[in-house]
Amino acid sequence: MPALTTHLYVIRHAVAEDNAPDGGGDQDRRLTKKGRRKFERLVRRLQAAGMEVDLIATSPLVRTRQTAEILADACAGRPPVVVVDALAPGSDWHALVAWTIRQDAGRVAWVGHAPCVGRLVALTIGDGSAAIRMQKGAVAAIRLDDGPGQPGELEWLATTDLADDD
């Protein structure tokens, strides 16, 4: 039987370019060097504070995949990164919950886009009407004592501003 997810980390992608290179579309926008650096520092700080991740789900867009790879590279055991279409812009919370339930992981990260990630946090804590603003590179930690799909508790919300005072 799959493990009940006890921690969910909802992450907004780090700062990305305004335009995709070579005339590509929005889906091709990459992280900026500064966005990458700030998110790497935030992840190191969160890891030092005890954040652990077993599995990372990401939107298929380039900037979210790059953000997920930064997280994976910093985690012990380098957790797998899986592209999950339900995290694309317009995220599908029900599909994400169903996907997460099928995984054998106790600590899962979802990497997506605004404003969807704020809505995903609100739905996961049981208040779909809550307005939760997620800055670029922000990480929300939610404790799920009864597993995915049941209301959880927002434990903390960290932004890349924490990485500025290194």
N, C-alpha and C positions, 0 to 999 in steps of 0.2 A: 504494500500500500504506500502511495507517495507520502512524503513528509508534509505536514501542514506548514505552509509558509508562516513564519513568525515575525519576519521583518520584511517590509517592502520599502524600497528606496525609489522615489519618483524624482527623475532628474530632467531638467530642461537642458537642451544642448548648450554648449559654450558659445561665446561670441563668434559669429561667422561673417564672412565677406558679405558686402551688400549686393554684389553681383557675382554670378558664376563666371569662372574663367572661360575664355574662348567662346563667349556667346551662349553658354549652356543655360539651362533653365534653373528655377529655384531649387530643384532636387539636387543640383550639382554644386551648390554653394558649399565651400569648405570653411573650416575654422581659421580664424586669423592666428598669427603667431602669438599675439598678446592673449587672445581668448584661450588658446591651448595652454600657455604658460600659467595663467591664473587658475584654470581648472585643475591642472596638474598639482599646483600648490595646495588648492583646497582639498583635493583627494588625499594628498599626503597628510594634511592636518586631520582630516576625518579618520583616516586609517590609524593615526597615532592615538586618536581618542577612542578607538575600538570598533569602527565600522568594518564589517566583513560582508563579503558578497559571494554567493555560490554560483549565481547565474545572472546574465545580463541580457535583457531583451531590448532591442532597439528598432526604431523606425527605419525604413529602408533608405532614407535620405542621407546624403554624404555627411552632413554636419553632425547628425546624431550618431552615425556609425563611428565617426572619428572620436566623438565624446565617449562613446561606449568603449572603444579601444584604449583610450587613456585610462579609464577606470579599471579595465581588465588588467592592463600592464602594471598597475599599482597594487593590485590585490594579490594576496598570498594564493599560490596555486593557480594563478591566472585563470579565473573562471571563464567558461565559454560565453561568446557573444552570439546571440541568435537574432536574426532579422525577423520581426513580427509585424506583418502588415497592419495589424490593428493599432499600432503606434504611429502610423503615418498621420499627417494633418487631418483632423476630424476624428481622432482616436475613438475606438469602440471599447468602452469600459467592460461591457459584458463579455466580449471576446477575449479581452486581456485577462479577466478573472478566470474564465474557463481554461485558457492556455496555462496560466500560473498554477491552477489546481492540478493540471496534468503533469507538472514538473516534479521531480524528486529533489527539491531544493528548499531549504529553510530560510534563505536570505536572497531575495530576488530584487534586481534593479530594473526599472522601466525607464528608458531614455526616449524622450519625445519632444514635442513642440508646444509653444504657447499659442493660444490660451488653453489648449487641451490639457497640459500637465496640471494646471491649477484646478481644472474641473475633475481630473482623475483623482487628485488628492482629496477634494471635497467629497466625491462619491465614496472613496475608500474609507473616509472617517465617518460616513453615514450622514453627511449633510450636503447633498447635491446643490443646495442653494447658496452655500458659502462662497465668498469671493476670495480666492487665494491667489495672490500675485506671485509668480515665480520669475525671478530675474534670470537672465542667461547664465547658465552654469550652476543654478541653484539645485540643492538636494534636499528633499523632504523625507524624513524617516518616519515610517508608520509601523506601529506594533500591532500585529494581528493575532490576538490571543485565540480567536475562534477560527482562524484560517481566512483565506481570501474569500471575498464575497460577503463577509460579515463586517459590521462596523469596527473600524480600528481606532487607534489612538495616535494622534500626531505627537511624536516624541520631540522632534526638533525640525527646524528649517534653517539651512545654512546657505549663505551666498558666497560668491567669490570675494566679497569684501573682506572676509576672514583671512584671505590669503595675502592681503595688501600689507600687513604689518610684519612680514617675515624679516 
